[in-house]
Amino acid sequence: MCGFLGEFVFEGELSSKEAFANLLELSKQRGPDSTEITSKERFQLGFNRLAILDVSTNGNQPKQSPSGRYHVVFNGELYNYNILSETYKLKHLISTSDTEVLVHLLDLLGIHETVSLIRGMFAIAIIDTQSDCISLIRDYAGIKPLYYGLNEEGLVFASQFDQVFKHPWFYRNLELRPEVIKDYFAFGYMQAPQTIYSTIHQVEPGEIISIKFTGEITRELFCAYSPKPSTVYEENNATTQALDVVLKEVVKQQLVSDVSVGTFLSGGIDSPLVTAYAKSNAPEIDAFTIKIDDPILNESKIAQQYAGHLQIKHSIVEVTKSDLISNINDHFKGFSEPFGDYSSIPTYMLAKKAKLKHKVLLSGDGGDELFFGYERMLDILDKRAWFYIPKSIRKPLIRLTNALKITNTWAPFFDSFNDFVMSKHQYLSNDTLNIFFPTQPYSKAMQSLYAGKMQLSNANLLNYLRWQEFYGHLQRVLIKVDRASMAHGVEVRVPLLDKAVIDFAWALHSGLGKKHRLLKKTLKDCLKLHVPKELIETKKRGFDAPIYDWLQHDLKEDVYKHVFELPIYGQEHIKINAMKAFVSDFYNKKHHNAWGVWHVYAWQKWAYTHLDFNFYMEGYKD
């Protein structure tokens, strides 16, 4: 797990070594153990290493394949590297790292066949000196980040957004994309493949982008999950037993490390399940739980019960309100792109505390998205029928049925089923956003992600909603976990997003909404093999923060400074009076949308933390 930076030129010259080294330094927290730079005539590669496998200098990067044809930087972990080494009888390995296996396979098999074989979480850049081509590759779930900027001068690629937009080829000509700014204010993150800048992009999950030194580009998806998966498994005891076998093997592989490994443990389903399998393979493993001094949010007691039953070492990380508040500015330094999920703050603090004991932690992320874990899925299934009724009829009808207490919902007031589904993921309503951005639609990527499928059967609609969660909401979760953990040089592995688990889940035919209303039924059935049923049925409290109270009190002064006293970044694309009125109404108790206010605040905090306003804000006046 590391941070890398690279550039190669189409025309002109490479950056100076000093400028390149300064940009590489921006990701030093991702890889504090060593820094190396390789410079050639047409390209430069830089790497900040977090040493996990083969912690000696033999595992350092950038790495060159034995033939000298391929130059590689790789962020992440390949969990099947030992199997691949044995299968292909690789010889003359000078390191026991997974990167060593990767570069040998490239010589033996080439890029595409190698990528088809590797399993793990990864962002990889490969320069092929024989074909004068670079390939940018991102894992099938989007766990690891990979940004790139492209213009007539050349290509810049990196683990962090700021390493690209601050590059001298780009920072003087950054052009904001108002449709992606609107996406951010609605959803709180930048959806791949786009960013808020027109010349800077993200590699999509499961994508290979190949760029020749002539500038010619080809894109292909080496792994893409369909909204219409083939059904193989029904929810039953045999399926539970089969998943149990898969999860045991996956967690076993993800425990392989030359440094110590721990787990996150919450009061829910997913992380206790991962912890149970980890305990069976590594009896001395530690589990970490965050304890927030808020009785509504604190789930450490439930986690303690899990730990006690599993007989696992358990560390409860006590985090006070003052701890969280005092770390907010440092937390924003760890997020080099606009990001609006405030649960990143307790995640940041948990990683900070866990780093005192471990470099590697296992988390339970991905379970909700893969195994039908969100209440909103059921709500969409329940309310879909309203949208078969013309809008002119359903609106007065729902007013009547609500008044008669036959129903209690405002879902039919959405203009379309698409809008209703999208609203489940938004933190600012379309009504508000249309005031902020009166003529601006959402980006094509976001519109495509949430295009409605109202005519599908319940089973197929459920699969489609799962597909949206995987390629939408999950991407925001993964940004949060990666940035919050890597800010402290901590590697977080996500066993539930191993390809074997994703493939299994994608073949699962859920009875949710038809045979039962049990969210994550198959995962819960797996967990019942390890802990008492009574623990599983305890309501999860959530990994959250009391953001409404923070904004109304502790952060009020800083919010006022960034929203009302400082220029709004991108104000040429935003109705800033409307945005300021929205924030003002929150403090005047005219609405209680703390999430929406946080998105405005986080946008400004990102801009004033990561942008050079002496340059970027020239001409910005209220």
Secondary structure, DSSP 8 states (H G I E B T S, - for coil): -EEEEEEEESSS----HHHHHHHHHTTGGG--SEEEEEE-SSEEEEEEE---SS-SGGG-SSEE-TTS-EEEEEEEEETTHHHHHHHTT----S--SHHHHHHHHHHHH-HHHHHHH--EEEEEEEEETTTTEEEEEE-TT--S--EEEE-SSEEEEESSHHHHHTSTTTGGG--B-HHHHHHHHHHSS--TTB-SBTTEEE--TTEEEEEETT--EEEEESS---SS----EESSHHHHHHHHHHHHHHHHHHT--SS-EEEE--SSSHHHHHHHHHHHH-TT-EEEEEEES-TTT--HHHHHHHHHHHT-EEEEEEE-HHHHHHTHHHHHHT--S----TTHHHHHHHHHHHTTT-SEEE--TTHHHHTT--HHHHHHHHHGGGGGS-HHHHHHHHHHHHHTTS----GGGSSSHHHHHHHTT-SS-HHHHHHHSTT----HHHHHHT---TTS-HHHHHHHHHHHIIIIIHHHHHHHHHHHHHTTT-EEE-GGGSHHHHHHHHTEE--BTTTB--TTHHHHHHHTTTS-HHHHTS----S---HHHIIIIITHHHHHIIIIIS--TTGGGS-HHHHHHHHHHHHTTS---HHHHHHHHHHHHHHHHHS-HHHHTTT---
